[in-house]
Amino acid sequence: MVKIFTQTSDDPYDRHAYRLNVPGCTPVVIEDYELLRAVWFEKCRNFGGCTVDVLDNKQTKKKTNGGFK
């Protein structure tokens, strides 16, 4: 059986990080979607129980000294 990715969001993928979960291993966080795909198809697709969690990147706000002057 071939495992495929399905699209669940129209948001750009560069807004996320990805946690790759492989049974028996420490989860790995990958920042780039294309790198995640390469790792998945090279290493993980033949193992059962591998999952990917999509993590939202926290947006940092600039600290301001108030409004307009």
C-alpha positions in Angstrom: 0.0 0.0 0.0 1.4 3.4 -1.0 1.1 6.2 1.6 0.4 9.6 0.3 0.2 13.1 1.7 -3.1 14.9 1.6 -3.7 18.6 1.7 -5.6 19.8 4.7 -4.9 23.5 4.5 -4.4 26.2 1.9 -1.9 28.1 4.1 1.7 28.2 2.9 3.8 25.4 4.4 6.6 27.8 5.4 4.5 28.9 8.4 4.9 25.6 10.2 7.4 23.3 11.7 7.0 19.6 11.7 7.6 17.0 14.4 8.4 13.6 13.0 7.5 10.8 15.3 9.1 7.4 14.8 8.2 4.6 17.2 11.1 3.9 19.6 13.0 7.1 18.7 13.1 10.6 20.0 10.8 12.9 18.0 12.6 15.2 15.6 11.5 18.8 14.7 12.1 19.7 11.1 11.6 23.3 9.9 11.4 22.8 6.2 8.5 21.0 4.5 10.6 19.7 1.5 13.2 18.3 3.9 10.4 16.6 5.8 9.1 15.0 2.6 12.6 13.8 1.7 13.2 12.2 5.1 9.7 10.6 5.1 10.1 9.1 1.6 13.7 8.0 2.2 13.5 6.7 5.8 10.0 6.5 7.2 7.5 5.3 4.7 8.4 1.6 5.1 8.0 1.7 8.9 4.6 1.4 10.6 3.4 3.9 13.1 5.4 6.9 11.9 3.5 10.2 12.2 4.0 13.9 11.5 2.6 16.6 13.7 2.3 20.1 12.2 3.4 22.8 14.6 2.5 26.4 14.3 5.4 28.7 14.4 5.0 31.3 17.1 4.9 34.8 15.7 7.1 37.2 17.7 5.8 40.7 18.3 8.1 43.7 18.3 8.1 45.5 21.6 7.1 49.2 21.1 7.4 52.2 23.4 3.8 53.2 22.7 2.0 54.5 19.7 2.7 57.4 17.4 4.7 60.4 18.7 
